[in-house]
């Protein structure tokens, strides 16, 4: 019985640790999602303004 209690305690600790990891990663995903949305909106604004075409300009060494 003591071994089962010990295993249960270890499993509960592992579940708690994994829960903390999932919660932290959820927060990180939210932050990254907001950043991607901001970058997409910024790029859409640049395209709407006509863009400068910098992406299609050959580097000076060509």
C-alpha positions in Angstrom: 0.0 0.0 0.0 2.9 2.4 0.8 4.4 1.9 -2.7 1.1 2.8 -4.3 0.8 5.9 -2.2 4.4 6.8 -3.2 3.7 6.2 -6.9 0.5 8.2 -6.6 2.3 11.1 -5.0 4.9 11.1 -7.8 2.2 10.9 -10.5 0.3 13.8 -8.9 3.6 15.9 -8.8 4.2 15.0 -12.5 0.6 16.1 -13.4 1.0 19.4 -11.5 4.4 20.0 -13.3 2.9 19.3 -16.7 -0.1 21.5 -15.9 2.2 24.4 -15.1 4.1 23.8 -18.4 0.9 23.8 -20.4 -0.3 26.9 -18.7 3.0 28.7 -19.4 3.0 27.6 -23.0 -0.6 28.8 -23.4 0.5 32.2 -22.3 3.5 32.2 -24.7 1.2 31.1 -27.6 -1.1 34.0 -26.8 1.7 36.5 -26.9 3.1 35.1 -30.1 -0.3 35.1 -31.7 -0.7 38.7 -30.9 2.7 39.5 -32.3 2.0 37.7 -35.5 -1.4 39.5 -35.8 0.4 42.8 -35.3 3.0 42.0 -37.9 0.4 40.9 -40.4 -1.6 44.1 -39.9 1.5 46.2 -40.3 2.4 44.4 -43.5 -1.1 44.7 -44.8 -0.9 48.5 -44.1 2.4 48.7 -46.0 0.9 46.8 -49.0 -2.2 49.1 -48.9 0.1 52.2 -49.0 1.6 50.8 -52.2 4.7 49.4 -50.6 8.2 50.6 -51.4 9.1 47.5 -53.4 12.2 47.0 -51.3 11.7 43.2 -51.3 12.1 43.1 -55.1 15.2 45.3 -55.4 18.4 43.5 -56.2 21.2 44.0 -53.7 24.0 46.5 -54.8 26.5 43.7 -55.4 24.5 42.2 -58.3 
